[in-house]
Structure formats: C-alpha cells, structure tokens
Amino acid sequence: MSHRRRSNATGPPPPEGVGDSSTAQASSTEKERPDPPSVLGSERRVLALALAFRAANALLVRTYFNPDEHWQCLEVAHRIVFGYGHLTWEWKRGLRSYLHPLVFAALYKILALLHLDTPWFMLFSQLVNWFMFFCITRTLSNSMETVLTITGLYYWFVAIESSKGALVVPRQKPASKQSPPSRKMALLIAALACAIRPTSAITWLYVGLLDFIQTKSKSRFLFLEVIPLGVFVLAVTTFLDCWMYGSRVIVPLNFLKFNLFSSGGDYYGTHVFHWYFSQGYNLAAMAQFKGKGRSEKGHLSRFQLSVILLILTNVPMALYMSLYHQRGTEDVMFYLSQEAHDGRVKSVLFLMPCHSTPYYSTLHYNLPMRFLDCTPR
C-alpha cells in the first residue's frame, strides 16, 4: 500500500474502478502471454531442442543447392585425407582458405581410421549433410559463417549489456552465478568468421563501429582487443594456408585483389546496385514477418495467425526443396558410386555445366573423371 501511495502522490487518484480494471487487464494480458523460456524450460533445454531440430533438418536434406557445398569443401577435404579429389581454379590461385575444409578433413580422417569410409556409410553421411532449413545444414562456408556470426553477436551484445550493468539473466538462476561473457570471445569468433569468408567483415565492421563510437576506452578497445585477436587469427590461418598450399600465400589479400580490384567475381554474374534494397531485403523481411496484437477470448491474435501462416507456407516449401527439388545430381552420384564399387564403371565424363554434380567426395572411388571446364581466363 505504501508503494501505491508514493506512486500516486504527484496526481489525483484515478476514478473508482479504472485503476483496478486496467491493472487487471494488464495482468490478464501478461498471463495470456507466457514467456517462451518458461514454456520450453531452461536455456539448456531450449538449446537441446534447437540442436535436435537441426539434426532432423540435416537428415531431411537430400537435394542439390550450390556447387560450393561440394567443390569448395568436401572435395578439398577428401583430397587432403584420401589423396584424390579435384581442386578448382580458386585453390590454384590461393583465393580460398583451408580453415573451413580442414574441419571436414578431420571428420574424414576419423572415418578412415575407423574404416567407416564405405559406400553405405558415406551414403548415410551424405544424407545427413525454406531457406535455413534448406541450406543451413549444407557444407557451405556460408553455413559456418552464419553459425559463427550468430554466436559472435550473442556474446557481443550480452557483453555490452553486462558492461552497462543491465545484464538480463534467467529467473531460475541468481545473478551472482552469472559470469558475463567477454567481448574478446565475440571478437575471436568474428575473426574466425572473417577468415572463413572475408565478406563477413561487412557485418562486423558495422557492429564494431557502432560500439567503437559509443565506448569510452577507444584505445583499449582497438589496440588491446581488436588488433591482437585479428592478428592472431590471421597469423594462424596464414600459417595453415601456407602449409597446405606449399607456398607463401595470404588468402584475404588474394581475395580482395581478385574480387574487388580486378572484378574477377563478375564472371559469375552480378546484381544491379539496388538489388539488396529493392528485392533482397524485401524477401528477407517477408520471410520473417511477425504480426502483433492481443486477442480476445475465443479469437486468435494477429501474432498467432502470423505463426500459423508462416507454418502453412514455409513447411511445405522446406520439405519440397529439401526432399525433391534438384536432387537428380545427388542421386546420379550415389548411383555411380555403387556402380564403380561393383566394377561396372571405369571412367566418367560429365557433359553438363561445370560443377553441376558432386565429385570424388561422393563417389569415393579413384577412377578417371572429367567435366567441362569453366575456369576464368
């Protein structure tokens, strides 16, 4: 009662029934909208459910999406471990870092040591390999970049909140047991994302500049956090690349020279300057549309209707794109793999656009194969 009197001391009390009804309405609204964490359980349970969902997602993806998921990752890793595989022109010019393929090379090496690199096991492994559902579980460097960026942004913004003394902690755990994550962890993850895909620097430059403008200790932020971690990751990845290429190479520098200064990437097509604003952003915004609104008893709110609409429109598309769309190039390689291991195929010539199918990483049999070349001249 004393708290209520103090809060109303500056003005006249509300008419009888008004305050009670508004308070009751607000409290009923809060009850109608339970916190997602309280519904799903602890943070660990939410993470476990998310991982289980992505595992099921990976099992359902059986189609072909982009050549890079095979040719810039699995094919390179297969060559490292098993000694045969095709390297595209990017690897001959030092435009790609080995950091991403080495992750899968380690998995391949474990399979080889355990003698699990059989056609059937490789078929199963390939099978476990709308839009996130369709793409995030693929072996694209974009997928790893996405995971690293999301993880880095989580640590980044929680570190900002903790530095302001406004760290939000779960109700189940007392604040004293929470150890706020360091911004250095976010910077390390950001540096790894940029090492795997240099274009990730665009995202982190924007985020970093916002924090740099607001922070008071700019020198500490720049010279004790950003530069040391960036130099450390660059040194490690450069050492790995020089070791794997067998010569001195700085991949980010070659990447900038080829794609920015010489416009070599234009060979594969370009968008008009307004594409991201006129089409790309609009499509992304539509895919993430969320309605707001409070429902009366017996009626669905706009938010609930939006959730139902998203499910009805996205689930069929995700299943179709993952199970049927463009799966022929995957199926033909599984068929050729079985034929090769049975001794019924001696060589293969692909008369189709370059990099249209997986290669040795899926066939897993060292026989002569050729395809139409499309290396930029």
C-alpha positions in Angstrom: 0.0 0.0 0.0 2.8 2.4 0.8 4.3 1.8 -2.6 1.0 2.6 -4.3 0.6 5.8 -2.3 4.0 7.1 -3.2 3.5 6.4 -6.9 0.2 8.3 -7.0 1.4 11.2 -4.8 2.0 13.6 -7.7 -1.5 13.5 -9.1 -5.1 12.8 -8.1 -6.2 9.2 -7.7 -7.9 7.6 -10.6 -11.7 7.2 -10.7 -13.0 4.2 -8.8 -12.6 1.0 -10.8 -10.4 2.5 -13.5 -7.1 1.6 -12.0 -8.3 -1.8 -10.9 -9.7 -2.7 -14.3 -6.6 -1.5 -16.2 -4.4 -3.4 -13.7 -6.5 -6.5 -14.0 -6.4 -6.2 -17.8 -2.7 -5.8 -17.9 -2.2 -8.7 -15.5 -4.5 -10.9 -17.6 -2.6 -10.0 -20.7 0.6 -11.0 -19.0 -0.9 -14.3 -18.1 -2.1 -14.9 -21.6 1.4 -14.3 -22.9 3.7 -16.7 -21.1 7.5 -16.2 -21.5 8.8 -18.6 -24.2 11.7 -19.7 -21.8 9.2 -20.6 -19.1 7.2 -22.7 -21.5 10.2 -24.5 -23.0 12.1 -24.9 -19.8 15.7 -24.0 -19.1 18.2 -22.5 -21.6 19.9 -25.9 -21.9 16.6 -27.5 -22.8 16.0 -24.8 -25.5 19.5 -25.5 -26.9 18.9 -29.2 -26.9 15.6 -28.8 -28.7 17.2 -26.5 -31.3 20.0 -29.0 -31.9 17.6 -31.9 -32.2 15.6 -29.8 -34.7 18.7 -29.1 -36.8 19.7 -32.8 -36.7 16.3 -33.7 -38.1 16.7 -30.9 -40.6 20.1 -32.4 -41.8 18.5 -35.9 -42.2 15.8 -34.5 -44.5 18.2 -32.5 -46.8 18.8 -34.8 -49.8 18.8 -32.3 -52.7 21.4 -30.2 -54.5 21.6 -26.5 -54.0 25.0 -24.9 -54.8 28.3 -26.4 -56.2 30.3 -24.8 -53.4 28.9 -27.2 -50.8 30.8 -30.0 -52.6 33.6 -28.4 -54.6 34.9 -25.8 -52.1 34.6 -28.0 -49.0 34.0 -31.8 -49.2 36.1 -32.3 -52.4 39.0 -30.4 -50.9 38.7 -32.3 -47.6 38.5 -35.6 -49.5 41.7 -34.8 -51.4 43.5 -34.0 -48.2 42.6 -37.2 -46.4 42.3 -39.8 -49.2 44.8 -38.4 -51.7 42.5 -37.9 -54.7 39.9 -35.2 -55.5 39.6 -32.2 -57.8 40.8 -28.7 -56.8 39.0 -25.9 -58.7 40.8 -22.9 -60.0 40.3 -20.9 -56.8 42.6 -23.2 -55.0 45.3 -22.9 -57.6 45.2 -19.1 -57.3 45.2 -19.1 -53.5 41.7 -17.5 -53.2 40.3 -19.9 -50.6 41.5 -20.6 -47.0 41.9 -24.2 -45.9 40.4 -23.4 -42.5 36.9 -24.5 -43.5 37.7 -27.7 -45.4 40.1 -28.8 -42.6 37.1 -29.2 -40.3 35.6 -31.8 -42.6 39.0 -33.3 -43.4 39.3 -34.1 -39.7 35.9 -35.9 -39.9 37.0 -37.8 -43.0 40.3 -38.8 -41.2 38.3 -40.2 -38.3 36.2 -42.2 -40.8 39.3 -43.5 -42.5 41.0 -44.5 -39.2 37.8 -46.3 -38.1 37.4 -47.9 -41.5 34.0 -46.4 -41.8 34.6 -44.9 -45.3 32.5 -47.5 -47.0 29.9 -46.7 -49.8 26.9 -47.3 -47.5 28.3 -45.3 -44.6 29.3 -42.5 -47.0 25.8 -42.6 -48.4 24.4 -42.2 -45.0 26.8 -39.4 -44.1 25.9 -37.5 -47.3 22.2 -37.8 -46.5 22.7 -36.2 -43.1 24.5 -33.4 -44.8 12.6 -22.8 -46.6 15.7 -21.2 -46.6 17.6 -22.0 -43.4 16.0 -25.5 -43.4 17.1 -26.0 -47.0 20.6 -24.5 -46.6 22.0 -24.2 -43.1 22.9 -27.9 -42.7 24.8 -27.9 -46.0 28.6 -27.9 -46.1 28.8 -24.4 -47.4 31.2 -22.0 -45.9 28.2 -19.6 -45.7 26.6 -22.0 -43.3 29.6 -22.0 -40.9 29.8 -18.2 -41.3 26.2 -17.9 -40.3 26.6 -20.0 -37.2 29.8 -18.1 -36.2 28.1 -14.8 -36.8 25.1 -15.6 -34.7 27.2 -17.0 -31.9 29.5 -13.9 -32.0 26.6 -11.5 -32.0 25.2 -13.2 -28.9 28.4 -12.8 -27.0 28.9 -9.3 -28.3 25.5 -7.8 -27.2 25.4 -9.7 -23.9 28.8 -8.3 -23.2 27.5 -4.8 -24.0 24.6 -5.2 -21.6 26.8 -6.6 -18.8 29.2 -3.6 -19.2 26.2 -1.3 -18.6 25.2 -3.3 -15.6 21.9 -4.3 -17.2 22.6 -8.0 -17.9 19.4 -9.9 -18.2 19.6 -13.3 -16.5 17.1 -16.1 -16.4 14.7 -16.0 -13.4 15.7 -19.5 -12.4 19.3 -18.5 -11.8 20.5 -15.8 -9.4 22.6 -13.0 -10.9 25.6 -13.8 -8.7 26.1 -17.1 -10.5 26.2 -15.5 -14.0 29.6 -14.9 -15.5 29.1 -12.3 -18.2 30.8 -13.4 -21.5 33.8 -11.4 -22.6 33.8 -9.2 -25.7 37.1 -10.8 -26.6 35.2 -14.1 -27.2 32.9 -12.3 -29.6 35.9 -10.7 -31.4 37.6 -14.1 -31.7 34.5 -15.7 -33.2 34.2 -12.7 -35.6 37.8 -13.0 -36.7 37.2 -16.7 -37.4 34.1 -15.9 -39.5 36.1 -13.3 -41.5 38.8 -15.9 -42.0 36.4 -18.4 -43.4 34.5 -15.8 -45.5 36.1 -12.3 -45.8 32.8 -10.8 -46.8 31.7 -11.4 -43.1 33.8 -8.3 -42.3 31.0 -6.2 -43.7 28.7 -7.3 -40.8 31.4 -7.0 -38.2 32.6 -3.6 -39.3 29.1 -2.2 -38.9 28.7 -3.7 -35.4 32.2 -2.8 -34.3 31.9 0.8 -35.5 28.7 1.3 -33.5 30.4 0.0 -30.3 33.6 1.9 -31.1 31.7 5.2 -31.3 29.9 4.7 -28.0 32.8 3.2 -26.0 34.8 5.5 -23.7 38.1 3.5 -23.9 38.6 3.5 -27.6 42.3 2.9 -27.4 41.9 -0.2 -25.2 39.1 -1.5 -27.5 41.2 -1.1 -30.6 44.8 -1.9 -29.5 44.2 -4.4 -26.8 41.2 -6.3 -28.2 40.5 -5.9 -31.9 44.0 -5.8 -33.4 45.7 -8.5 -31.2 42.9 -11.0 -31.8 42.7 -10.1 -35.5 46.4 -10.5 -36.0 46.4 -13.8 -34.0 43.7 -15.4 -36.2 45.3 -14.0 -39.4 48.6 -15.5 -38.4 47.2 -18.9 -37.6 45.1 -19.1 -40.8 48.0 -17.8 -42.9 50.3 -20.5 -41.4 47.7 -23.2 -42.2 47.2 -21.9 -45.8 51.0 -21.6 -46.5 51.4 -25.2 -45.1 48.6 -26.6 -47.3 49.4 -24.6 -50.4 53.1 -25.3 -50.1 54.0 -21.7 -50.8 53.6 -18.2 -49.3 50.0 -17.1 -49.7 47.8 -14.6 -47.9 44.2 -15.6 -48.8 42.4 -12.4 -47.7 44.8 -10.3 -49.8 44.3 -12.5 -52.9 40.5 -12.5 -52.3 40.5 -8.7 -52.3 42.7 -8.5 -55.4 40.6 -10.9 -57.4 37.1 -9.8 -56.4 37.4 -6.1 -55.6 40.3 -4.7 -57.6 40.1 -6.9 -60.7 36.4 -7.7 -60.7 37.1 -11.3 -61.3 33.9 -12.3 -59.5 31.8 -10.6 -62.1 32.5 -13.7 -64.3 29.8 -15.5 -62.3 27.2 -12.7 -62.6 26.3 -9.5 -60.8 23.3 -7.8 -59.3 22.2 -4.3 -60.1 23.2 -1.8 -57.4 19.7 -1.5 -55.9 19.1 -5.3 -55.7 19.6 -5.6 -52.0 17.2 -2.7 -51.3 14.6 -3.4 -53.9 14.5 -7.2 -53.7 16.8 -8.9 -51.3 15.8 -7.0 -48.2 12.1 -7.2 -49.0 12.2 -11.0 -49.4 14.1 -11.5 -46.2 11.6 -9.2 -44.4 8.6 -11.1 -45.7 10.1 -14.4 -44.6 10.5 -13.1 -41.1 7.2 -11.2 -40.9 5.6 -11.1 -37.4 2.2 -9.8 -36.6 1.4 -8.1 -33.3 -1.9 -7.8 -31.5 -3.8 -9.0 -28.5 -6.6 -11.5 -28.9 -9.9 -11.6 -27.1 -11.1 -14.8 -25.6 -12.1 -17.3 -28.3 -10.3 -15.4 -31.0 -6.8 -15.8 -32.5 -4.5 -12.8 -32.3 -2.6 -11.4 -35.3 0.6 -12.9 -33.9 -1.0 -16.3 -33.6 -2.4 -16.0 -37.1 1.0 -15.0 -38.4 2.6 -18.0 -36.8 0.0 -20.3 -38.4 0.5 -18.6 -41.8 4.3 -19.0 -41.6 4.0 -22.7 -40.7 1.5 -23.4 -43.5 3.6 -21.5 -46.1 7.1 -22.5 -45.1 6.9 -26.1 -44.0 5.6 -27.5 -47.4 8.3 -25.4 -49.3 11.0 -26.6 -46.9 10.1 -30.3 -47.4 9.8 -29.9 -51.1 13.1 -28.1 -51.5 14.9 -30.5 -49.2 13.5 -33.8 -50.5 12.7 -33.3 -54.2 14.0 -30.1 -55.8 17.2 -30.6 -57.8 18.0 -33.9 -56.2 18.9 -35.6 -59.5 22.6 -34.5 -59.4 22.9 -36.1 -55.9 21.1 -39.3 -56.9 23.3 -39.8 -60.0 26.5 -39.7 -57.9 25.1 -42.2 -55.5 24.2 -44.5 -58.4 27.7 -44.0 -60.0 29.3 -44.7 -56.6 27.5 -48.0 -56.3 28.3 -48.9 -59.9 32.0 -48.0 -59.5 32.4 -50.1 -56.4 30.8 -53.0 -58.2 33.3 -52.7 -61.0 30.7 -51.7 -63.7 32.1 -48.1 -64.3 35.7 -47.5 -65.5 35.5 -43.7 -66.2 33.0 -40.9 -66.2 32.6 -37.8 -68.5 30.1 -35.2 -67.4 28.7 -33.3 -70.4 26.8 -30.7 -68.4 27.6 -27.2 -66.9 30.7 -27.3 -64.8 30.5 -28.3 -61.2 26.9 -29.4 -61.6 27.3 -32.6 -59.5 29.4 -33.7 -56.5 32.6 -35.3 -57.4 35.1 -37.7 -55.7 33.9 -36.7 -52.2 30.6 -38.5 -53.0 31.9 -41.2 -55.5 34.8 -42.2 -53.1 36.4 -44.3 -55.7 39.6 -43.3 -57.6 38.7 -43.7 -61.2 39.2 -41.2 -64.1 36.5 -38.5 -64.3 36.3 -35.4 -66.4 33.9 -32.5 -66.8 33.5 -29.3 -68.8 35.9 -26.6 -67.5 34.7 -23.0 -66.8 37.9 -21.5 -65.2 38.1 -17.7 -65.7 40.8 -16.8 -68.2 
